[in-house]
Amino acid sequence: MSEIILGIESSCDDTSAAVLRDGVMLSNVIASQKVHENYGGVVPELASRAHQQNIVPVVSEAIRQAGVKKEDLTAIAFTRGPGLLGSLLVGTSFAKGLAISLDIPLIDVNHLHAHVLSHFIKTDEESETPHFPYMCLLISGGNSQIVLVKSPTDMEILGQTIDDAAGEAFDKCAKVMGLPYPGGPHIDRLAAEGDASRFHFAKPRIPGLDYSFSGLKTSFLYTLRDEKKKDPDFVTKNMADLAASLQRTIIEILIDKLDKAVKEYPVKEIAIGGGVSANSGVRQAIADFCAKRGIKAWIPERRFTTDNAAMVAIAGAFAFRNGERARLEMPPYARVTI
């Protein structure tokens, strides 16, 4: 009998629902919220209100596109956290209500856990997936972590950011450059046209495998401040070179720690996940890094890098097979590690 899992994701500003049959994706519907562009960042209250408007049509469309009926569902997986509490509450409450009405199991999913396991989403029966153990560089707007993935339910954080994440560095630096939110994709586009060796910004000296990006951000801001005193049009004239130099520095910070991690924990496969893994420079750097070391690189399709319910569904599928179930009284949570 087929295992049909409905996944629901509402941790931040995207409402998403997906249906997987035996790990193969049948649908993955995402409703994005454009309203936050006007504020230069996600406004939690506006996000939760938009989720309330989107959750029913998004789930309905995901089930319709999958060609199944809600009565065919085996279980419902939902993002319990981390994320914005108001947004999580919408998805959590809806998932609970639907599970009760259908009398089927409910599975809570760690959002970060889902990103790490996104490579197991199959688009067809022949899709390849990583082999355990492997290492995952999880890089997003709120998290930068190096994770040793021993199994779908056994993960060890080897290093993580102690302040800003890589995605925050991209977005915050883009904001002071006058670029629209989210700034990461704009930095990526401009970097392709710029000279990455033009500017040099401070790099952290954090021991071990932990990351830090706050110093880089401060160095970038000071550079802009000092140069604008000399030339008010400095940013406009040097936009591409600034973007390219910023991207190069962030990539170098990421790769430096990853190299240390691989030397300490030798693996044959490395994966990347999270929103920043959509960055062209990051993707190429990881591919080159792995090729030089004879390591298999797992680089996700861009549609699976941002928040989506397909990754929640596959993480839920692993948990379901492991016998895990969520209790109805479980509340969402804002912060947690893997």
C-alpha positions as CSV (number, residue, x, y, z in Angstrom):
1,M,0.0,0.0,0.0
2,S,1.3,3.4,-1.0
3,E,2.5,5.9,1.7
4,I,1.0,9.3,0.8
5,I,2.3,12.2,3.0
6,L,1.0,15.7,3.0
7,G,3.6,18.3,4.0
8,I,2.7,21.8,5.3
9,E,5.3,24.6,5.7
10,S,4.6,28.0,7.3
11,S,7.7,28.9,9.2
12,C,8.3,32.4,7.7
13,D,6.7,34.2,4.7
14,D,5.9,31.3,2.3
15,T,2.8,29.2,2.6
16,S,3.5,25.8,1.1
17,A,1.9,22.4,0.8
18,A,3.2,19.3,-1.0
19,V,2.2,15.7,-1.5
20,L,4.6,12.8,-1.7
21,R,3.9,9.2,-2.6
22,D,6.5,6.8,-1.3
23,G,9.0,9.6,-1.4
24,V,8.2,10.8,-5.0
25,M,6.9,14.3,-5.2
26,L,3.4,14.6,-6.7
27,S,3.0,18.3,-6.0
28,N,4.7,21.2,-4.3
29,V,2.7,24.4,-4.1
30,I,4.1,27.7,-2.7
31,A,2.4,31.0,-2.1
32,S,4.9,33.8,-1.6
33,Q,4.2,37.0,0.2
34,K,5.2,40.1,-1.8
35,V,4.0,42.6,0.9
36,H,7.3,42.4,2.8
37,E,9.3,43.9,0.0
38,N,7.8,47.3,1.0
39,Y,9.4,47.0,4.4
40,G,12.9,45.6,3.6
41,G,12.2,42.5,5.6
42,V,9.6,40.1,6.9
43,V,6.9,41.7,9.1
44,P,5.7,38.9,11.4
45,E,2.2,40.1,11.9
46,L,1.6,40.5,8.2
47,A,3.2,37.1,7.5
48,S,0.8,35.3,9.9
49,R,-2.2,37.1,8.4
50,A,-1.1,36.1,4.9
51,H,-0.7,32.5,6.0
52,Q,-4.3,32.5,7.2
53,Q,-5.5,33.7,3.8
54,N,-3.3,31.2,1.9
55,I,-3.3,28.0,3.8
56,V,-6.7,26.6,2.6
57,P,-6.3,27.3,-1.1
58,V,-2.6,26.1,-1.1
59,V,-3.3,22.8,0.6
60,S,-6.4,22.2,-1.6
61,E,-4.3,23.0,-4.7
62,A,-1.5,20.6,-3.6
63,I,-3.9,17.8,-3.2
64,R,-5.6,18.5,-6.5
65,Q,-2.3,18.7,-8.4
66,A,-1.2,15.4,-6.8
67,G,-4.3,13.7,-8.2
68,V,-5.3,12.2,-4.9
69,K,-8.2,12.8,-2.4
70,K,-7.6,14.0,1.1
71,E,-9.1,10.7,2.3
72,D,-6.1,8.9,0.6
73,L,-3.5,10.6,2.8
74,T,-1.5,8.4,5.1
75,A,-0.3,11.1,7.4
76,I,0.3,14.9,7.7
77,A,3.7,16.4,8.3
78,F,4.0,20.0,9.4
79,T,6.7,22.4,10.4
80,R,6.6,22.9,14.1
81,G,9.7,25.1,14.3
82,P,11.9,27.0,14.3
83,G,10.4,30.1,12.8
84,L,8.0,33.0,13.4
85,L,5.5,31.9,16.1
86,G,2.5,33.5,14.5
87,S,3.2,31.9,11.1
88,L,4.0,28.5,12.6
89,L,0.7,28.7,14.6
90,V,-1.3,28.9,11.4
91,G,0.3,25.8,9.8
92,T,0.3,23.9,13.1
93,S,-3.3,24.5,13.8
94,F,-4.4,23.7,10.3
95,A,-2.5,20.4,10.3
96,K,-3.9,19.4,13.6
97,G,-7.5,20.1,12.5
98,L,-7.1,18.3,9.2
99,A,-5.5,15.3,10.9
100,I,-8.3,15.1,13.4
101,S,-11.0,15.3,10.7
102,L,-9.3,12.5,8.7
103,D,-8.3,10.5,11.7
104,I,-4.7,10.0,10.5
105,P,-1.3,10.4,12.2
106,L,0.3,13.8,12.6
107,I,4.1,14.3,12.4
108,D,6.0,17.4,13.6
109,V,9.1,18.4,11.6
110,N,12.1,20.4,12.5
111,H,12.5,23.0,9.7
112,L,16.3,22.8,9.7
113,H,16.0,19.0,9.7
114,A,13.8,19.3,6.6
115,H,16.4,21.4,4.7
116,V,19.1,18.9,5.4
117,L,16.9,16.1,4.1
118,S,15.7,18.0,1.0
119,H,18.0,15.9,-1.2
120,F,15.9,12.9,-0.6
121,I,12.9,14.4,-2.4
122,K,12.4,12.3,-5.5
123,T,11.0,13.8,-8.7
124,D,10.7,10.3,-10.2
125,E,11.4,6.7,-9.3
126,E,15.0,6.9,-10.7
127,S,16.1,9.9,-8.6
128,E,19.4,9.4,-6.8
129,T,19.8,10.4,-3.1
130,P,22.8,10.8,-0.7
131,H,24.3,7.9,1.2
132,F,24.8,8.0,5.0
133,P,26.9,9.4,6.5
134,Y,27.3,12.6,4.7
135,M,28.0,16.2,5.6
136,C,25.6,19.0,5.0
137,L,26.4,22.7,4.8
138,L,23.1,24.3,5.8
139,I,23.1,28.0,4.8
140,S,20.0,30.2,5.0
141,G,18.8,33.6,6.2
142,G,18.7,32.5,9.8
143,N,21.1,29.6,10.0
144,S,24.6,28.6,9.0
145,Q,25.6,25.1,10.2
146,I,27.8,22.3,9.3
147,V,25.9,19.1,10.0
148,L,27.1,15.5,10.1
149,V,24.1,13.4,8.9
150,K,24.4,9.9,10.2
151,S,20.9,8.9,9.4
152,P,17.5,10.6,8.7
153,T,17.0,10.8,12.5
154,D,20.6,11.2,13.7
155,M,22.3,14.5,13.0
156,E,25.2,16.2,14.8
157,I,26.0,19.9,14.5
158,L,29.7,20.2,14.0
159,G,29.7,24.0,13.8
160,Q,27.2,26.9,13.5
161,T,27.0,30.6,13.5
162,I,27.5,32.5,16.7
163,D,25.8,35.6,15.4
164,D,24.6,36.5,11.9
165,A,24.0,33.8,9.3
166,A,25.3,33.9,5.7
167,G,21.9,34.9,4.4
168,E,21.7,37.8,6.8
169,A,25.0,39.1,5.7
170,F,23.9,39.0,2.1
171,D,20.5,40.7,2.8
172,K,21.7,43.3,5.3
173,C,24.6,44.4,3.1
174,A,22.3,44.5,0.1
175,K,20.0,46.7,2.0
176,V,22.6,49.4,2.7
177,M,23.5,49.2,-1.0
178,G,19.9,50.2,-1.7
179,L,18.9,46.9,-3.2
180,P,15.4,45.5,-2.8
181,Y,14.5,42.8,-0.3
182,P,15.4,40.0,-0.4
183,G,18.9,41.2,-1.3
184,G,20.7,37.8,-1.8
185,P,19.5,37.2,-5.3
186,H,20.3,40.8,-6.3
187,I,23.9,40.4,-5.0
188,D,24.2,37.1,-6.9
189,R,23.1,38.8,-10.1
190,L,25.4,41.8,-9.7
191,A,28.4,39.6,-8.7
192,A,28.4,37.9,-12.1
193,E,29.3,41.3,-13.6
194,G,31.8,42.5,-11.0
195,D,35.5,42.2,-10.0
196,A,35.6,40.0,-7.0
197,S,39.2,41.1,-6.1
198,R,38.4,44.8,-6.0
199,F,37.5,45.1,-2.4
200,H,38.6,43.3,0.7
201,F,36.5,42.9,3.9
202,A,37.3,41.5,7.3
203,K,37.1,37.8,7.9
204,P,36.4,36.3,11.4
205,R,38.9,34.4,13.4
206,I,36.6,32.0,15.3
207,P,38.2,28.8,16.6
208,G,36.8,25.4,15.8
209,L,34.0,25.0,13.2
210,D,31.7,27.8,14.2
211,Y,30.8,30.6,11.9
212,S,30.5,34.4,12.4
213,F,29.4,37.0,9.8
214,S,28.8,40.0,12.0
215,G,32.4,41.3,11.6
216,L,32.1,41.0,7.8
217,K,28.9,43.0,7.8
218,T,30.5,45.7,10.0
219,S,33.5,45.9,7.7
220,F,31.3,46.2,4.7
221,L,29.3,49.0,6.3
222,Y,32.4,50.9,7.3
223,T,33.8,50.6,3.8
224,L,30.7,52.1,2.4
225,R,30.6,54.9,5.0
226,D,34.2,55.9,4.4
227,E,34.1,55.8,0.7
228,K,30.8,57.7,0.5
229,K,32.4,60.6,2.4
230,K,34.8,60.9,-0.5
231,D,32.2,60.2,-3.3
232,P,28.5,60.3,-2.5
233,D,27.9,58.2,-5.7
234,F,30.4,55.5,-4.6
235,V,27.9,52.7,-4.2
236,T,26.1,53.3,-7.5
237,K,29.4,53.5,-9.4
238,N,30.8,50.3,-7.8
239,M,27.7,48.2,-7.3
240,A,28.8,45.1,-9.2
241,D,32.4,45.1,-7.7
242,L,31.0,45.5,-4.2
243,A,28.6,42.6,-4.7
244,A,31.3,40.4,-6.2
245,S,33.7,41.1,-3.4
246,L,31.1,40.5,-0.8
247,Q,30.0,37.2,-2.3
248,R,33.6,36.1,-2.6
249,T,34.3,36.8,1.0
250,I,31.2,35.0,2.3
251,I,32.1,32.0,0.2
252,E,35.7,31.9,1.4
253,I,34.4,32.0,5.0
254,L,32.0,29.1,4.3
255,I,34.6,27.0,2.5
256,D,37.3,27.5,5.1
257,K,35.3,26.0,7.8
258,L,34.0,23.2,5.6
259,D,37.5,22.3,4.7
260,K,38.4,22.0,8.4
261,A,35.3,19.9,9.0
262,V,36.2,17.5,6.2
263,K,39.7,17.0,7.6
264,E,38.3,16.3,11.0
265,Y,35.4,14.2,9.9
266,P,36.2,12.6,6.6
267,V,33.2,11.9,4.4
268,K,32.6,10.8,0.9
269,E,29.6,13.0,0.2
270,I,28.8,16.7,0.9
271,A,25.4,18.3,0.4
272,I,24.3,22.0,0.7
273,G,20.8,23.2,1.6
274,G,18.9,26.3,2.6
275,G,18.2,29.5,0.7
276,V,21.8,30.6,0.2
277,S,22.5,27.3,-1.6
278,A,20.6,28.9,-4.5
279,N,23.5,31.4,-4.9
280,S,25.5,30.7,-8.1
281,G,28.8,31.4,-6.6
282,V,28.2,29.1,-3.6
283,R,27.0,26.3,-5.9
284,Q,30.1,26.6,-8.0
285,A,32.4,26.8,-5.1
286,I,31.0,23.7,-3.5
287,A,31.2,21.8,-6.8
288,D,34.9,22.8,-7.2
289,F,35.7,22.0,-3.5
290,C,34.3,18.5,-3.8
291,A,35.8,17.9,-7.2
292,K,39.3,18.6,-6.0
293,R,38.9,16.2,-3.1
294,G,37.1,13.4,-4.9
295,I,33.9,14.0,-2.8
296,K,30.4,13.6,-4.2
297,A,28.6,16.9,-4.2
298,W,24.9,17.1,-3.7
299,I,23.6,20.5,-5.0
300,P,19.8,20.9,-4.8
301,E,17.5,22.1,-7.5
302,R,16.8,25.8,-6.8
303,R,13.1,25.1,-6.2
304,F,14.1,23.0,-3.2
305,T,16.5,25.5,-1.6
306,T,13.9,28.0,-0.3
307,D,11.2,27.1,2.2
308,N,9.0,24.5,0.7
309,A,6.6,21.7,1.9
310,A,8.2,18.9,-0.2
311,M,11.2,18.9,2.2
312,V,8.8,18.9,5.2
313,A,6.9,15.9,3.6
314,I,10.1,13.9,3.1
315,A,11.4,14.6,6.6
316,G,7.9,13.6,7.9
317,A,8.0,10.4,5.8
318,F,11.3,9.4,7.5
319,A,9.9,10.2,10.9
320,F,6.6,8.3,10.1
321,R,8.6,5.2,9.2
322,N,10.5,5.5,12.4
323,G,7.3,5.4,14.4
324,E,7.3,9.0,15.4
325,R,4.0,10.8,16.0
326,A,3.1,14.3,17.2
327,R,0.7,14.9,20.1
328,L,-2.1,17.4,19.6
329,E,-1.0,19.5,22.6
330,M,2.4,20.1,21.0
331,P,2.9,23.9,20.5
332,P,5.1,25.5,17.8
333,Y,8.5,26.8,18.8
334,A,10.5,29.7,17.6
335,R,14.1,28.5,18.3
336,V,15.8,25.2,18.4
337,T,18.9,23.4,17.0
338,I,18.9,20.2,15.0
